[in-house]
């Protein structure tokens, strides 16, 4: 049950959304999850300030999962996400923040896991 929100100051076209979603769907396996349960939200044209200035080419990625994972999994996923965003949106890894949240209560289809 992973959820990823990608918030960026860049414009993301529908074509780029689909491509990034597919690549994230493949990469999510690095943390033991599958695309079958992956939900992705895109927020483009966000007003982000970084280092005290408006950052016109940055991103904040929030990853939430059901359960826990080893930090090595997150390290590999961070590396992959930065590569994807660099290749697809031209974002520099030093302008990307990624946070992870682990949850033990996750609801779906009228009940909890």
N, C-alpha and C positions, 0 to 999 in steps of 0.2 A: 504494500500500500504506500508507495512513495508518491510524494507531491513535490513538484519543483515550480517555483515562481522565478521567472527571469524578468527583472526590472532593469531597463537600460535607458539611457538618454538618447540612444539611436532610434531611428525609424526601423521597424521590422516589417517587411512585406509578408503577405500570406505565404508566398513561395519559400521565403527564408524561414518562416515559422515552421512549416512542414518539414523542411530539411533539418533544422535544428532539433525539432521534436523527434525525428527518426534517429538522429545521432545520439541524442540523450537516451532514447529508448534502448539503443545498443549498449551505451556506456553504463546504464544503471545496473547492469549485471556485475559490474565491479564491486558493488556493495550488496550483492546477493539478492537483487530484486529483478523483476521482469517488466517489460513494456506493457504486458497484458494488464497490469494493475497501476501503471503510471498515469498520473494526471499532471499536465503541464499548463501553466498559465503564463502568458506573455503580457508584459506591460511596457510598451514602447513610448518614446518621447517623454520619459520621466525627467523631472527637474532634480538632478543629483548634484550635490555639492561635495567636493572631496579636496582635502588639503586647503580648506578655506576658500576655494573658488568653485564656480560652476564648472562641472566636468562634462564636456560635450561628448565624450566618448568613454563612458564607464558603465559598469553594471554591478548590480547586487543580485546574487542568486541565493535563494532560500530553498534548502532541501529538507523535507520532513519525511521520516520513515516510521513504520511500526516496528518496534523492537530495537535492538542495539547491534552495533557493528564495531569491529576493531578499527582503530585509527588508521591503520595501513590501508584499509579499504577506502576511507575518506581521502587519504592522501592521493591515491591513484585516481579517484574520481575527480578531485580538484584539478589535477594535472590535465585530465581529459577535457573537463568543462572549459578550462582556460584555452586549450588548443582549439576546441570547437568554436568558441566565441571569437577567437583571434582569426581563424580561417573564414568564418561565415559573416562576421560583422566588423572585422578589422579592429577589434578591441585589444588593447595591450593587457597582458596578464597583470601588470602592476596597477591597473585601474579596475580590477575585478575583485569584489569581496564575495566569499561564499560562506554561508553558515549552515550548520547541520542541527537538526532537532530530532531527538529520539523519543517516541511516544509509546506508552504501554496500553493506552486506551485509544482505540480507533474504531469508529463506527462506519457501517456500510449496510445498505439494504435493510434498514430497520433494526439492526442489532449491532453488537460490538464483537470484535475478534478477541 
